[in-house]
Amino acid sequence: MTDPLIVLGLDIGDRHIGAAIGNVITQTATPLPDLPNDNSVINQLLALHRQYNFSKIIVGLPVTATGKYGIQAQKVKSLAETIKTALPVEIILEDERFTTQAASKFLRKHPHIAASIDAISAQLIVEGWLGQAGGPKKSI
C-alpha cells in the first residue's frame, strides 16, 4: 500500500528528469538526484517507489506563457502515460510555467545547495501543488 502523505515530483526534460520527494503534512519537498530520461527511467521510478512508497506523482507540464501546449508538453504527457501504466500511483499534471527560471534564481541566491536546476524545478512543482491544499488538479 502507498503512503498518502508522500508524493514524488518530476520535471521532465529531454535528457534529464528532475525529481523531488514531498510530504503532504509538512508541505515541503526535497530534491533528489536527477534521473536520465532514457530506457531505464521506469525501472528507476519503480526503485524510487519502493524506497519512498509515494502515492502520487506530480508531473510538471510545460505550458507556454500564453497557456498553450507545445511539443514538449506532448512529450511530457506521453511519458506520464507510460509511467501511469507501470506504477500503481495517481499521476497529476501540474502547470510548471516559470519553474526553471525560479529554480535558476534560487540556485544563484543559494550557491551552497548541491542540487541540479531540474531537481529544484521538481521541488518547486511539488511545493506549488502542495500549496494548493488539494485544489485544482488534472489526473491522467
Residue pairs with C-beta under 8 A, 6 or more apart in sequence:
2 49
2 53
2 54
2 55
2 88
2 89
3 52
3 53
3 54
3 55
4 24
4 55
5 23
5 24
5 25
5 55
6 21
6 22
6 23
6 24
6 52
6 53
6 54
6 55
7 21
7 22
7 23
7 24
7 54
7 55
7 56
7 57
7 58
7 126
7 129
7 130
8 19
8 20
8 21
8 22
8 45
8 48
8 49
8 52
8 54
8 56
8 57
8 58
8 89
8 126
9 18
9 19
9 20
9 21
9 22
9 29
9 57
9 58
9 59
9 60
9 122
9 123
9 125
9 126
9 129
10 17
10 18
10 19
10 57
10 58
10 59
10 60
10 122
10 125
11 17
11 18
11 19
11 60
11 96
11 99
11 100
11 118
11 119
11 121
11 122
11 125
12 37
12 59
12 60
12 75
12 76
12 79
12 80
13 37
13 118
14 37
14 72
14 75
15 36
15 37
16 34
16 35
16 36
16 37
16 116
16 118
17 34
17 35
17 36
17 37
17 41
17 118
17 122
18 31
18 34
18 116
18 117
18 118
18 119
18 120
18 121
18 122
18 123
19 31
19 32
19 33
19 34
19 35
19 48
19 119
19 122
20 29
20 30
20 31
20 32
20 119
20 122
20 123
20 125
20 126
21 29
21 30
21 32
21 52
21 54
21 126
22 28
22 29
22 30
22 58
22 123
22 126
22 127
22 129
22 130
23 29
24 130
27 127
27 130
27 131
28 127
28 130
29 122
29 123
29 124
29 126
29 127
29 130
30 123
31 115
31 116
31 119
31 120
31 122
31 123
32 48
32 119
32 122
33 119
34 116
34 118
34 119
35 41
35 44
35 45
36 44
37 79
41 79
42 82
42 83
42 86
42 87
45 57
45 83
45 86
45 87
46 86
46 87
48 54
49 87
49 89
54 89
55 89
55 90
56 89
56 90
56 91
56 92
57 80
57 83
57 87
57 89
57 90
57 91
57 92
58 92
58 94
58 125
58 126
58 129
59 76
59 80
59 83
59 91
59 92
59 93
59 94
59 125
60 76
60 94
60 95
60 96
60 99
60 121
60 122
60 125
61 69
61 73
61 76
61 77
61 93
61 94
61 95
61 96
61 138
62 70
62 72
62 73
62 76
62 96
62 97
63 69
63 73
63 95
63 96
63 97
64 70
64 97
65 97
69 77
76 93
77 93
77 140
80 91
80 93
80 140
81 140
83 91
84 91
84 140
90 139
91 139
91 140
92 129
92 137
92 138
92 139
92 140
93 137
93 138
93 139
93 140
94 125
94 128
94 129
94 137
94 138
96 121
96 124
96 125
99 121
99 124
99 125
99 128
100 117
100 121
102 121
102 124
103 117
103 118
103 120
103 121
103 123
103 124
104 117
106 113
106 120
106 124
107 113
107 115
107 117
107 120
113 120
115 123
129 137
